[in-house]
Amino acid sequence: MSYILKFQDIGLEDLGLAGGKALNLGILTAAGLPVPPGVVVTTEAYDRVAGSLDLAAAASDPARARAMVMSAPIPDDIAKAVRQFGDVPVAVRSSATAEDLPYASFAGQQDTYLNVVGGDAVLDAVHRCWASLWTDRAVAYRTANGIDHRAVSLAVVIQEMVQSEVAGVMFTANPVTGRRREAVIDASPGLGEAVVSGAVNPDHFTVRDGRILERRLGDKRLAVRSLAGGGVEHVTTAQDAACLTDAQVLALAALGNRVEDHYGAPQDTEWAIDAGGELWLTQARPITTLHPVPDGPPGLRAYFCFSLAQGLTRPITPMGLSAFRVLSASISATVFGAPVADPRAGGTAFHEAGGRVFIDLTPVLRSSLGRAIVPRVFDVMEARSATVMRGLFGEPEFSLTQRSKWPAIRRGLRLARRYRIPVLAVQAVANPEKARKRVDQVGASLRARLPLPAGVSPLDHVERLLATQMIPVLPLILPAAAPGFILLGLATKLLGGKAGPGEVQTVLRGLPHNVTTEMDLELWHLAERIRKDPAAARALRDDRSGARPPGLDDFLARYGDRAVAEIDLGLPRWREDPSHVVGVLANYLRLEDASMAPDALFAKGAAEAEAMIAELGRRAGGLRGRFVRFALGRARALAGLRELPKYYLVVALATIRELLWQVGAELAERGSIEKAEDVFFITLPEARDAGDLRATVARRRDEYDREMRRRHIPRVLLSDGTEPEAVATAAPAADGALTGTPASSGVVTGVARVVLDPVGAHLEPGEILVCPSTDPGWTPLFLTAAGLVMEMGGANSHGAVVAREYGIPAVVGVPRATESIETGQRITVDGTSGAVTFAE
């Protein structure tokens, strides 16, 4: 059995034998790229040495696992095969089978030994590389990425040393801004280890389209050099001039483009230039941190992440995305009067990347009417995206091409006429109660169309509901809710400077007729009833297995269609899995202060709102004051209906989910998928074709699990990979404060609780909730929160509205709040100024 493979003999099928690093070096060698020659000691050698050791069981104690590997004897034939490469100085590098892959780079997780000289030294370095599969950092990285310790093996690269004069790293896409085809190069004299390890401040270059865009020189006070007898030394240096010429920088960037073109994806490379000026490529791996770019039309495009705006940092299941495609086609036909040839492919503005929905903003940016309206809508719904969008107005690629507003206005008028929007809006202002009854009828009519008709297949009914029944609900409800916000805006303008900061927002406290608020308060009332039943309360507090609180079924009968991340029909509804609701109820029982009870605070907020209406009317005075009181009163009567369109869509999605379970059961019976729930990892067209989809499901589950671990999602993403918000530089807030959009007035100081997923979250009464974003599934947590800090949103986004209704101070649109704030820190949330400060 051979334990050695030359680079040129490594094929694409050899990952399990050569590991990720060696596989990439083999691919680069075969492509004719300048790779120093070398070999790989295959995983068969590691498995023979360490295969009998129970290392997975020892993973909880990495030091013990490493000691077990180091004490394992190396068979003579393996030792002989390795020692033969000690004639010239070599670099000995670990090459794990879960390393340098498109989804997990494992950069620096295992060990590397440079300038190894002599057969025994090479053998010892190989042995130490094997043991480094069990370093603390490697074990932790595998655990964080969900990789089974037992599934990983290790090969070792032995590669001729490049005695470099200059070396470093190069990313073929900008890792900070995400911009593709923009090379970022760090360089320093000596071996590249100084740059890779972060031991030196290197020279930094940015290159795009054959031009050096940025040149920033480091002090380069340290160099790593090879020693004559083997090993390396760290040498203090003094070099103020650039260590690379412009020609070398451009040659490196050109080499990076060749590497990326060969792989078809951005790469993180290591390189070296020897004394003769020859350029060598010593390593390449995928850049795993870049968010995938939507596949759209040619030219620079701007995409808005709809998923993130809806409170989802997690990916959407493939079937959930497939449903969104059909819904987007329905929007195109219903709202814009532009039917799509293939609804299953989605509307022209719909795109997806990384399991998330993106909307093409390019036509909006190029339209004078789009620029006038959409950023103002974002101002109140997603303020940070509005700022990013306005920042793109000056870019040549997004210059105005549709200056006339009339085509869009005519489309809007046709939509208004078709759905009688102006008439219904006037009627809503004249008689809010009648408008609410009409909206209830819209919901009842939708519910009546949801059950499966006789003689219709579940899949046919799913596509019919998505294509024709759900989206028309939006323009039918809009005329009831929108006038409330329009009147609120008119009253604000009429008041001018007579309303202080946050005072108009007070009018929206304790807002009636909001289905989400009603749901939260009903859950609170259920907790109160359980509190009066000692046995039920004790069972809930003790978290007894299988204990089902009395009254829960009645709550679920009304609100069981809801869920966390409920716009994804691939996720269970509360009716299927009520564990989140049960956890919230248990949390409510921890609130003992009657004055802080949510229903009492809600009633107090409503009283404050009515008092503020009277006060603002008095300040305005006369006829203007009477109109202000009328407008603000109508705003309270109508604005709460804003939640109903989404609520009814979620009700429909719950029915569609039930129908898809039937489809999944049939596909599983045929053998197309393993089990019924796999239907949520295929698409509607695939469900109809019903081929063998088991491999597809497995692959998509892996992709979904990897995307679940992605923490940062861009709110706006350009088609060249640039995240505009990462490019913009904001002035630092005073005294290290975080700033965002004021969403609910008031000031509160308390202990922060960072929550990334509300399911199972524990929030002590009086803590300040810090989260990425919210949807209605989060709002039960609001009832015991003292304040809210949110990374997404604007003044009228979902979380902001609910926070105001409960009267808790809130700041939204705070960049990287969940990373900057730690659970347990005392923070002050100023919902009037939009500042979040850290207490001493």
Secondary structure by P-SEA (a helix, b strand, c coil): cccccccccccccccccccaaaaaaaaaaaacccccccccccaaaaaaaccccccccccccaaaaaaaaaaccccaaaaaaaacccccbbbbbbbccccccccccccccbbbbcccccaaaaaaaaaaaaaacccaaaaaaaaaaccccccbbbbbbbbbbccccccbbbbccccccccccbbbbbbbccccccccccccccbbbbbccccccbbbbccccbbbbbcccbbbbbbbbbbccccccaaaaaaaaaaaaaaaaaacccccccccccccbbbbbccccccccccccccccccbbbbbcccccccccccccaaaaaaaaaaaaaaaaacccccccccccccccccccccbbbbbcccccccccccccaaaaaacccaaaaaaaaaaccccccccccccccaaaaaaaaaaaaaaaaaaaaaaaacaaaaaaaaaaaaaaaaaaccccccccaaaaaaaaacccccccccccccccaaaaaaaaaaaaaaccccccaaaaaaaccccccaaaaaaaaaaaaaaaaaacaaaaaaaaaccccccccaaaaaaaacccccccccccccccccccaaaaaaaaaaaaacccccccaaaaaaaaaaaaaaaaaaaaaaaccaaaaaaaaaaaaaaacccccaaaaaaaaaaaaaaaaaaaaaaaaaaaacccccccccccccaaaaaacccaaaaaaaaaaaaaaaaacccccccccccccccccccccccccccccccccccccccbbbbbbbcccccccccccbbbbccccccccccccccccbbbbcccccccaaaaaaaaaccccccccccccccccccbbbbbccccbbbbbcc
